[in-house]
Amino acid sequence: MKSGKVRLGAIILGGGRGERLSPLTSYRAKPAVHIGGKYRLIDVPISNCINSGINLIHILTQFNTTSLHRHISRTYKFDIYSRGDIEILAAQQTAKNRDWFQGTADAVRSYWERFATMDVSHYVILAGDHLYKMDYSEFFQHHLDNDADVSVAVHPMPVKEAPQLGVLQANDDGSIADFIEKPQEQSVIDSLTEMVDGEPQVLASMGIYIFKKEVLEAVLKTEGDDFGKNMIPYSIDNFKTVAFQFKGYWEDIGTIRTFFEANIALTEEKFKFTFYNEDYPVYTRQRFLPGSEIRGAKIDHSIISEGCKIGNAEIKDSVIGIRAVIRDGVKFDRVYFMGADFFEHVSQDTIPIGIGENTVMNNVILDKNVRIGKNVKLLNKEQHSEFSDDFVTIKDGIIIVAKNITIPDNYNI
């Protein structure tokens, strides 16, 4: 990523409280949520950086940071010859600033004295909770070729999703003419709609930006605490701001529904995103687990991570995380089971970790270390959109069993 004094550093934003992903975020930051059976969301932008040749990476964190910090410190280590560094910068109170991060831009502003001293000419600003693969070197080259002050990565999206997105309009030369954060009026959405590959779509900001270092410093001195709401509109009005169109797979993991569907879609044979690419790997923590043990199970279009023990079960369109224990007679249809943090010696006095005999589930997320009894049925038979009791939460019609929860034998919903 270097040419003379041109060097790109990365700032990854650890995200806010992640309330829309609750209860998965009750014990962890959103970027630390497990995805694809063995990874965490934060692995995606970090791996994109490494695969793009960026080895100066800073991660800004604030809420429920313990597991996120532990994962990063155990997983990512540069050697002394690479001149690389990955650094966690947690929200803190200082003599100059007694508040926590107030937004994405304020998080970067809070550590600007440190970022200003880094040996880089540009910064790429990344979210820690998106699923995609991008070569940032191509994005950076586009930025340099256009002599841009600021570049915004954009992705064509269906018009119906415009009210949930930051939508922009680009001129023929790629410069950004207008930017509206979550437009609600149909007339405004219509004015931002354009034909992309023969379909009416809007250009959505991916929340990925490249700034010249001195421009980022100037922008952060203005009012406002958020990149999307404040810094990018200001940049469009005052600096040369261009769009970089990315047409690969991209998903903002913002809700339980998008999180669930993105995971289940990984089981499709020709899904646009894959972890199976040796040339562009997604890195994560090495655990040195044994291979999975499968005894009589019927498994169809599913992902089974290492260290699992699966009996005579039926598993369809599901993702099974590390150290998962699934006993005889279990039926899974569209289930994301995150697995367990440890192997357990079975006790006769308690419901053992994993899934009990003859349990049936459909459209379910099981967090780590759950203990599900025998003959349990998680089917949402009454089609609840929202529901909660002592054992499960339903959001967007998806049943969620939170981390460490025990569900007794014969529970039904």
Secondary structure, 3 states (H helix, E strand, C coil): CCECCECEEEEEECCCCCHHHCCCCCCCCHHHCEECCCEECCHHHHHHHHHCCCCEEEEEECCCCHHHHHHHHHHCCCCCCCCCEEEEEECCCCCCCCCCCCCHHHHHHHCHHHHCCCCCCEEEEEECCEEECCCHHHHHHHHHHCCCCEEEEEEEEEHHHHHHCEEEEECCCCEEEEEEECCCCHHHHHHHCEEECCEEEEEEEEEEEEEEHHHHHHHHCCCCCCHHHHHHHHHHHHCCEEEEECCCCEEECCCHHHHHHHHHHCCCCCCCCCCCCCCCCCCCCCCCCCCCEECCCEEECCEECCCCEECCCEEECCEECCCCEECCCCEEEEEEECCCCCCCCCCCCCCCCEECCCCEEEEEEECCCCEECCCCEECCCCCCCCEECCCCEEECCEEEECCCCEECCCCEC
